[in-house]
Amino acid sequence: MPQTLQSKLLNKKLRKVLDKKKELTVNDGTAHLPSSCNGTTSRTYASIEHLLAPPLYQAIMKMGLTHLTEIQSRVFDLLLTGQDKPSIKAIAKTGSGKTLAYLIPLVQLLQDLNVDASTGTVAIVVCPTRELAMQTYAVLNDLMQFCKQRPGMVRGGGVKKDEAKQLYWGCSIVVGTPGRLIDHLYNSEGFIYNKFLSLVIDEADRLFEMGFEKEMKKLLDKLGQSGNGHQTLMFSATDDTKVQKLGSQAFYSNNKGVPVQIIDLRLSQEQATVGQLQQDYLFCPSEKRFFVLYCLLENLRAKKVMVFVNSRHSIALYQTLLSSLHLQCHCIHGQMSQEERNVIFNRYNREGQGVLLCTDIAARGWDIPVVDIIIQYDPPDDPREYIHRVGRTARGGREGKALVFLRPEEFEFVNFMRAHNVQLTEKTVVWPLLEKYHAQDYAKMQELVDRNGFMKTLAKTAFTSYIRSYLSHGIKYIYNKNNLDLNNVARSFMLKESVFKSTHDAMEFQTKREKKKAFGKQAFKKPYDKRS
Ligand SMILES: Nc1ncnc2c1ncn2[C@@H]1O[C@H](COP(=O)(O)OP(=O)(O)OP(=O)(O)O)[C@@H](O)[C@H]1O
């Protein structure tokens, strides 16, 4: 499709500004050098003031940013100073400041082009979860507080009509989740994006995985029809060869000759996670898992803790049991209503201590202030998910701890993670002390399940979900069903014995359930609500 006159003019204007900037750029040779402790380089925002429009610089100063992080420095060199407007694939560790690395150049782009509400949307940021979209939108709002343009947000769970109205009034940058973005691109007449220039895909490896790939294809197709040729900026802390193919299609489907640059900060570093993160594992037999979790949480009452659990049923069970002993926990999972999710997300964000029981919807991108420790009670799906989960702590140069529960039979996990550049150290459990101080209270929780029919049903459902998720785990040689003693597993769900006679029975049950899910009415009800 030929370029429109308007977009040509827009690109010409942009090139002029960029040329001017190139002349002004001074590389003092100190960029990218790590500074003392807080994860930033020695390069300051003051030293790049000339590359930034006054309203943007003013906002950056108000946000208290002084130094650039390495990823910011590398991305700005390409997007703020280069003559071309390249597409970028950037991989940098969790908490390294990727959000500002892409948002600052986008806001600067608006100033360079002097766009206004009538120009429509010039840039779109896609995020895999609603909370991540909200968080990114909040940072964007801060950055644009002195700009004349307005940002917008569209996400599952939001009021579609209000979002459409907001788009109609003109949002220069729109942050959103894929399903809702597609919805507006196809159905909202007031959504003007014929001068669209930049697409950001945050948590790119997640967004090109199964489950999102169809939506992403649809999104790219639709944006491709805008005909201008846009840059694509992909960011993540991890990469995956399985999804690389689809990801590279995003670069080339509508780039109209836009060059592609790769920034992979992992190559220069031996560890996949940040240095100030202490990572431990503990061996714990199946039947003792919840007992040990309870003891840990008792001892961590004064800390801010996130506990990753693989099913919402387990979350419901553990939350009820723990609160019966006055150990209050927040919980968040994909089946909660959006309002509930917002309330919990905001409350946990504000609190200085407390426990959040969560599923993997909280694994990626969440920037919660000062989480002290991440506990992976149930196993992560793969090394990438492990890296994102532990990345919720030790952010922005701060220190943090992470602990993963392993059954003794799962010891290979340690070597497996070492092969993925994650070093774990063993934490020993002093069993006699735990028994001495906590066994009595634990017995009270056991009694609660024994006596209460509702709790027993909850425990059975949680157990069933755990077994199903264990049996479908991708790393079979580590999470091996053959060495799973179902009765012992049942004990950590406060049950006397397993619901199934064998793992085979559990598999059968799983198949029936899945068939029902695939062909039942529920499967078609809310296609975009299920994952996020
Ligand atoms: N230049 C900077 N100076 C000080 N703090 C910064 C800077 N850049 C980012 N931060 C802070 O560091 C924290 C982590 O940033 P951000 O959320 O962008 O990380 P990320 O790389 O996107 O992490 P993830 O991969 O987990 O999504 C945030 O609290 C952010 O405000």
The ligand as a Tripos MOL2 file, in Angstrom:
@<TRIPOS>MOLECULE
LIG
   31    33     1     0     0
SMALL
NO_CHARGES

@<TRIPOS>ATOM
      1 N1         16.8640    5.4160   35.7050 N.pl3     1 LIG1
      2 C1         16.2680    4.9680   36.8090 C.ar      1 LIG1
      3 N2         16.6190    5.4370   38.0200 N.ar      1 LIG1
      4 C2         16.0240    4.9820   39.1430 C.ar      1 LIG1
      5 N3         15.0410    4.0620   39.1660 N.ar      1 LIG1
      6 C3         14.6490    3.5530   37.9710 C.ar      1 LIG1
      7 C4         15.2320    3.9790   36.7410 C.ar      1 LIG1
      8 N4         14.6320    3.3070   35.7380 N.ar      1 LIG1
      9 C5         13.7070    2.5190   36.3070 C.ar      1 LIG1
     10 N5         13.7140    2.6620   37.6410 N.ar      1 LIG1
     11 C6         12.8490    1.9630   38.6110 C.3       1 LIG1
     12 O1         13.2390    0.5830   38.6260 O.3       1 LIG1
     13 C7         12.0980   -0.2390   38.8380 C.3       1 LIG1
     14 C8         12.0230   -1.3310   37.7750 C.3       1 LIG1
     15 O2         11.7490   -0.7660   36.5070 O.3       1 LIG1
     16 P1         10.8410   -1.4950   35.4120 P.3       1 LIG1
     17 O3          9.5450   -1.8670   35.9930 O.co2     1 LIG1
     18 O4         10.8530   -0.6810   34.1990 O.co2     1 LIG1
     19 O5         11.7070   -2.8220   35.1940 O.3       1 LIG1
     20 P2         11.6210   -3.8760   33.9930 P.3       1 LIG1
     21 O6         12.9840   -3.9920   33.4080 O.co2     1 LIG1
     22 O7         10.5050   -3.5380   33.0840 O.co2     1 LIG1
     23 O8         11.3030   -5.1970   34.8210 O.3       1 LIG1
     24 P3         10.4470   -6.5180   34.3650 P.3       1 LIG1
     25 O9         11.3060   -7.2690   33.3920 O.co2     1 LIG1
     26 O10        10.2710   -7.2570   35.6250 O.co2     1 LIG1
     27 O11         9.1770   -6.0500   33.7640 O.co2     1 LIG1
     28 C9         10.8810    0.6840   38.8190 C.3       1 LIG1
     29 O12        10.4700    0.9290   40.1370 O.3       1 LIG1
     30 C10        11.3920    1.9540   38.1840 C.3       1 LIG1
     31 O13        10.7230    3.1010   38.6580 O.3       1 LIG1
@<TRIPOS>BOND
     1     1     2 1
     2     2     3 ar
     3     2     7 ar
     4     3     4 ar
     5     4     5 ar
     6     5     6 ar
     7     6     7 ar
     8     6    10 ar
     9     7     8 ar
    10     8     9 ar
    11     9    10 ar
    12    10    11 1
    13    11    12 1
    14    11    30 1
    15    12    13 1
    16    13    14 1
    17    13    28 1
    18    14    15 1
    19    15    16 1
    20    16    17 2
    21    16    18 1
    22    16    19 1
    23    19    20 1
    24    20    21 2
    25    20    22 1
    26    20    23 1
    27    23    24 1
    28    24    25 2
    29    24    26 1
    30    24    27 1
    31    28    29 1
    32    28    30 1
    33    30    31 1
@<TRIPOS>SUBSTRUCTURE
     1 LIG1         1 GROUP 0 **** ****
